[in-house]
Amino acid sequence: MKPFKSPLSPFEIRRKWNSTNGKATHFRWNEVAFMSLIGELILGETMARGFVTAEEVAKHAGVSRSAVSRTFTPGASVSKAVRRKVLKSARELGYRVNRLAQGLNNDRSNLIGVVGANLSSPFISRQLDLLSIGLLRRGLQCLLLNAADARKDIAPLIELLFEFRAQAIVVLSGEPPASIVDECIANGVRLILINQRLDRTDTSMVLSDDSRGADLAALRLIAAKCKKVAVVSSGNQTPAQIRRATAFTQRMQIADIEVVAWSQGPTSYESGYKAGCDLLSDNKIDGAFCVTDLMALGFLDAARIEMNRRVPQDVSIVGFDDIPQAGWKSYELTTIAQSIPALTEQVLAALETAEPETHLQVVPISMVERKTVR
């Protein structure tokens, strides 16, 4: 197919556009000019060359179109001679299989949809790193959708994944509504939730043992003889953060230790820093549990820099996650570790499980002792 041509060149269109300082109201784009811009600037070379089609490979190899399709379909029946001819022609022409079209034809693609928010956080980014590698090694592709603007309702994002015929959906952040879960089940799409728990018997869930981890954090601050402690979480109030804060508070109440709760802002270093400034104006607070390491690092810096509090002599701090930064020499944060490799392996195992009923796995946690608790 030849590229589209028109009397107006891209240069002339740019000149007219620039002469109006980019104000479209002063320059009436006619259809010819617009199509010229699209054709010349965007589609020109692509339309001139295009992708090599299966029909072209079939013609070049002297075989049928279906023989080309069978050659590139695992397990399909095709003779060795035909396969050699097709592969030779494909190499010479530069043919590549259209996996999206193949997925539509099969009513299922090799795509795994991944929905998550706060993707820049060290924990989530590491999780995505390991998950995407694991999927590729299994011949699957990761289709990532950022839920940062849809934390209250991720249903539209999951509905979009249905349109791509995703064979499974992994939810890192946000809780899907019951109607979407029902639609996943009805369409045979495996739904896997990480660190979220639904009261259902037809979804897969992979959880770190948040409650146990928060309990260990409380016991460690009790052992440090803290008298008044803070529990710091974000305003996002994710299910995991709620579980951690609740378990920590319950253990402290049993020990008859006063707890001050703080929950504001996003799950970030900056929120932790603000929490440190807000809470440590109370000189009686001598311990803090931050429900994520990222917030704990902000809290720790605020204690040292803004509030002139020594760590751990004046205030002991425990985090949760064991992100790489927690072990940096400038922090050496005592924290609760949840194993990202273990979480990832359980997600991949859930993808390979044939049974439709609930696949619930709880990943153990551990205390990592460093230098922020006395």
C-alpha positions in Angstrom: 0.0 0.0 0.0 1.4 3.4 -1.0 1.6 6.2 1.6 -1.1 8.8 1.4 -0.1 12.0 -0.5 -1.8 15.4 -0.5 -1.1 18.9 -1.9 -0.2 20.2 1.6 3.2 19.0 2.8 3.9 18.4 6.5 6.3 21.4 6.4 3.5 23.7 5.2 1.2 22.4 7.9 3.8 23.0 10.6 4.4 26.5 9.2 0.7 27.4 9.2 0.4 26.0 12.8 3.4 27.8 14.1 2.3 31.1 12.6 -0.8 31.0 14.8 1.3 30.1 18.0 -0.4 26.7 18.1 -4.0 28.2 18.3 -6.2 25.8 16.4 -9.0 28.3 16.3 -7.0 30.6 14.0 -6.2 27.9 11.5 -9.0 25.8 10.1 -7.7 22.3 9.6 -9.3 20.9 6.5 -9.6 17.1 6.0 -6.9 17.0 3.4 -4.3 18.8 5.6 -5.1 16.6 8.6 -4.9 13.4 6.7 -1.6 14.6 5.1 -0.1 15.2 8.5 -1.2 11.8 9.8 -0.2 10.0 6.6 3.2 11.6 6.2 4.3 12.0 9.8 2.9 8.9 11.4 1.9 6.4 8.8 4.2 7.1 5.9 6.9 4.5 6.3 4.7 2.0 8.1 2.1 2.1 5.4 4.8 1.8 2.7 6.3 -1.3 4.2 3.7 -2.7 6.6 4.0 -6.0 8.4 4.5 -9.2 6.5 1.3 -11.2 6.5 0.7 -14.9 6.7 -0.7 -14.8 3.2 2.5 -13.4 1.9 4.5 -16.1 3.6 2.2 -18.7 2.2 2.6 -17.3 -1.3 6.4 -17.2 -1.0 6.6 -20.7 0.3 4.1 -22.1 -2.1 1.8 -23.5 0.6 -1.7 -22.7 1.9 -2.5 -20.0 4.5 -3.6 -22.7 6.9 -0.2 -24.4 6.6 1.4 -21.2 7.8 -1.0 -21.0 10.7 -0.4 -24.6 11.7 3.4 -24.1 11.5 3.3 -21.4 14.2 0.7 -23.1 16.4 2.2 -25.3 19.1 1.0 -28.9 18.8 -0.7 -28.4 15.3 -0.2 -31.0 12.6 2.2 -30.0 9.8 4.7 -32.1 7.8 8.4 -31.5 8.2 8.8 -30.5 4.6 6.1 -27.9 4.8 7.4 -26.6 8.1 10.9 -26.1 6.7 9.5 -24.2 3.7 7.3 -22.0 5.8 10.1 -21.2 8.3 12.5 -20.4 5.5 10.1 -18.0 3.9 9.2 -16.4 7.2 12.9 -15.8 7.9 13.5 -14.3 4.5 10.5 -12.0 4.6 10.9 -11.1 8.3 7.5 -12.5 9.3 6.4 -12.3 12.9 3.3 -14.0 14.4 0.5 -11.6 15.4 0.0 -12.8 18.9 -2.9 -10.5 19.7 -4.8 -11.7 16.6 -3.9 -15.3 17.5 -5.4 -14.7 21.0 -8.6 -13.4 19.6 -8.9 -16.4 17.2 -8.4 -18.7 20.1 -10.7 -16.7 22.4 -7.9 -16.5 24.9 -4.5 -14.8 24.8 -1.2 -15.4 26.6 -1.7 -12.1 28.4 -1.8 -11.8 32.2 -3.3 -8.6 33.3 -1.6 -6.9 36.3 -3.5 -4.0 38.0 -1.6 -2.0 40.6 -1.1 1.5 42.0 1.9 3.2 43.7 4.1 1.5 41.1 7.2 3.6 42.0 7.3 2.3 45.5 10.4 0.0 46.1 8.2 -2.9 47.2 5.8 -2.8 44.3 8.5 -2.2 41.7 10.5 -5.2 42.9 7.3 -7.3 42.9 6.6 -6.3 39.3 10.2 -7.0 38.3 10.0 -10.6 39.6 6.4 -11.2 38.4 7.1 -10.1 34.9 10.3 -12.2 34.7 8.4 -15.2 36.0 5.6 -14.8 33.4 8.0 -14.5 30.5 9.8 -17.7 31.5 6.4 -19.4 31.3 5.6 -18.1 27.9 3.2 -15.5 29.2 3.1 -11.7 28.7 2.5 -9.1 31.3 -0.1 -6.3 30.5 0.3 -3.7 33.2 -2.5 -1.2 34.0 -1.7 1.6 36.5 -4.6 2.0 39.0 -3.3 5.2 40.5 -6.3 7.2 39.3 -8.8 4.5 40.0 -8.0 3.3 43.5 -11.7 3.6 44.6 -13.0 1.6 41.7 -10.7 -0.6 39.6 -13.6 -2.2 37.8 -13.0 -0.2 34.5 -9.4 -1.4 34.3 -10.4 -5.1 34.8 -13.2 -4.7 32.2 -10.5 -3.4 29.8 -8.4 -6.6 30.4 -11.5 -8.6 29.4 -11.3 -6.9 26.0 -7.7 -8.2 25.6 -8.9 -11.7 26.4 -6.5 -11.9 29.3 -6.4 -15.4 30.7 -5.8 -14.2 34.3 -5.7 -11.0 36.2 -3.4 -10.2 39.1 -4.5 -7.4 41.4 -1.7 -5.7 43.4 -3.7 -2.7 44.6 -7.4 -2.0 45.1 -10.3 -4.3 45.8 -12.4 -5.5 42.8 -16.2 -5.2 43.3 -18.2 -8.4 43.6 -19.8 -7.9 40.2 -16.3 -7.9 38.5 -15.3 -11.1 40.4 -18.5 -12.8 39.2 -17.7 -11.7 35.6 -14.1 -13.1 35.9 -15.5 -16.5 37.1 -18.2 -16.5 34.4 -15.6 -15.9 31.6 -13.1 -18.4 33.0 -10.6 -15.7 33.9 -8.5 -16.5 36.9 -8.4 -13.7 39.5 -5.5 -13.5 41.9 -5.4 -11.0 44.7 -2.1 -10.1 46.5 -2.3 -9.1 50.2 -6.1 -8.7 50.0 -8.7 -11.1 51.3 -12.2 -11.5 50.0 -14.9 -13.5 51.7 -15.4 -15.7 48.7 -14.7 -19.3 47.7 -13.9 -18.8 44.0 -10.9 -16.5 43.9 -7.1 -17.0 44.5 -5.4 -15.0 47.2 -1.8 -14.7 48.2 -1.2 -13.0 51.6 1.8 -12.3 53.7 1.2 -12.9 57.3 0.6 -9.3 58.1 -1.0 -9.8 61.5 1.8 -12.0 62.7 4.3 -9.5 61.5 2.7 -6.6 63.3 2.5 -8.7 66.4 6.2 -9.3 66.2 6.8 -5.6 65.8 4.7 -4.9 69.0 6.5 -7.5 71.0 9.9 -6.1 70.0 8.9 -2.6 71.1 7.6 -4.1 74.4 10.9 -5.8 74.9 12.6 -2.4 74.3 10.5 -1.1 77.3 8.6 1.5 75.3 6.0 3.3 77.4 4.0 5.2 74.7 4.1 4.2 71.0 2.8 5.4 67.7 1.4 3.4 64.8 1.9 5.1 61.5 0.0 4.3 58.3 -1.1 6.3 55.2 -4.5 7.7 54.4 -4.9 5.1 51.7 -5.9 2.6 54.3 -5.2 -0.5 52.2 -6.4 -3.9 53.6 -2.8 -4.8 54.4 -2.1 -1.6 56.3 -5.4 -2.0 58.3 -4.5 -5.5 59.3 -1.0 -4.4 60.4 -2.2 -1.4 62.4 -5.0 -3.4 64.0 -2.8 -6.3 65.1 -0.1 -4.0 66.5 -2.7 -2.0 68.5 -4.3 -5.1 69.9 -1.0 -6.5 71.2 -0.1 -3.1 72.8 -3.5 -2.9 74.5 -2.9 -6.3 76.0 0.4 -5.0 77.3 -1.4 -1.9 78.6 0.8 0.4 76.5 -0.7 3.7 75.2 -0.9 3.8 71.4 -1.3 7.0 69.2 -2.5 6.3 65.7 -1.5 8.5 62.7 -2.9 7.9 59.2 -2.5 10.7 56.6 -1.4 11.2 53.0 -0.2 8.7 50.4 2.1 5.7 51.2 5.3 7.6 50.8 8.5 8.8 52.5 7.1 12.3 52.7 4.1 11.0 54.7 6.4 9.2 57.1 8.5 12.4 57.5 5.4 14.4 58.3 4.2 11.8 60.8 7.6 12.0 62.6 7.3 15.8 62.9 3.7 15.6 64.1 4.1 12.8 66.6 7.5 13.4 68.1 6.6 16.8 69.4 5.3 14.6 72.2 8.4 13.7 74.1 6.7 10.8 75.8 6.5 8.8 72.5 9.5 6.5 72.6 8.5 3.9 70.0 6.9 3.8 66.6 5.7 1.1 64.2 5.3 2.2 60.6 3.3 -0.1 58.5 5.6 0.2 55.5 9.4 0.7 55.4 9.0 3.7 53.1 7.1 5.6 55.7 9.5 4.3 58.4 12.5 5.9 56.6 10.7 9.2 56.5 9.8 8.9 60.1 13.4 8.1 61.0 14.8 11.1 59.1 12.3 13.4 60.8 13.3 12.1 64.2 17.0 12.7 63.6 16.9 15.9 61.5 13.8 17.8 62.6 13.0 16.7 66.1 16.6 16.1 67.4 15.6 12.6 68.7 18.3 9.9 68.9 17.4 6.6 67.4 17.2 4.2 69.1 18.2 5.8 72.4 15.3 8.2 72.5 12.9 6.5 70.1 12.8 3.0 68.7 11.4 2.4 65.2 10.2 -0.7 63.4 9.1 -0.9 59.7 7.4 -3.5 57.5 8.5 -5.0 54.1 12.3 -5.0 54.3 12.8 -3.0 51.1 16.5 -2.7 49.9 16.8 0.9 51.3 16.0 -0.4 54.8 19.4 -2.1 54.9 21.3 1.0 53.7 24.0 2.1 56.2 22.3 5.5 56.7 19.2 3.7 58.0 19.8 0.1 59.1 16.1 -0.2 59.9 14.8 -2.9 62.1 11.8 -4.3 60.1 9.4 -7.1 59.3 10.4 -8.9 56.1 7.9 -10.3 53.7 9.5 -12.4 51.0 8.8 -10.9 47.5 10.2 -14.1 45.8 7.9 -16.2 47.9 4.9 -14.0 47.1 5.7 -14.2 43.4 6.1 -17.9 43.4 2.7 -18.4 45.0 1.1 -16.1 42.4 2.7 -18.1 39.6 1.6 -21.4 41.2 -1.9 -20.0 41.4 -1.8 -19.3 37.6 -0.9 -22.9 37.0 -3.5 -24.4 39.3 -6.4 -26.0 37.3 -8.9 -26.1 40.1 -11.4 -23.2 40.1 -12.0 -23.1 43.8 -10.1 -20.8 46.2 -6.4 -21.1 46.2 -5.3 -19.4 49.5 -1.6 -19.1 50.4 -0.2 -17.3 53.4 3.5 -16.4 53.0 5.5 -16.4 56.3 7.2 -13.3 57.5 10.3 -12.8 59.7 11.9 -10.1 62.0 15.0 -8.5 60.6 17.1 -7.0 63.5 19.2 -4.0 62.6 19.9 -0.8 64.6 16.7 1.2 65.2 15.4 -0.6 68.3 17.2 -0.4 71.6 
